[in-house]
Amino acid sequence: METKNQRSTFRRYMRYAICAVAVALGLKYGFDFGNQISGPLIGVVGALNGAVFCALISDFVAERLIPG
């Protein structure tokens, strides 16, 4: 039988996994966009910006989808 603590641990890891995928996508597409606009330096800035934005949005969505 699964206890409440085991369920919450699984849910926490699922939320971490969702956020990790979102951060990876934000890094990739943010860098590509910034690199096309103005070169590699803006690509790095865009990658960081994309990663932070995707982490915030995915954390909100994951918290709503997987409560607890």
Secondary structure, 3 states (H helix, E strand, C coil): CCCHHHHHHHHHHHHHHHHHHHHHHHHHHHHHHHHHHHCHHHHHHHHHHHHHHHHHHHHHHHHHHCCC
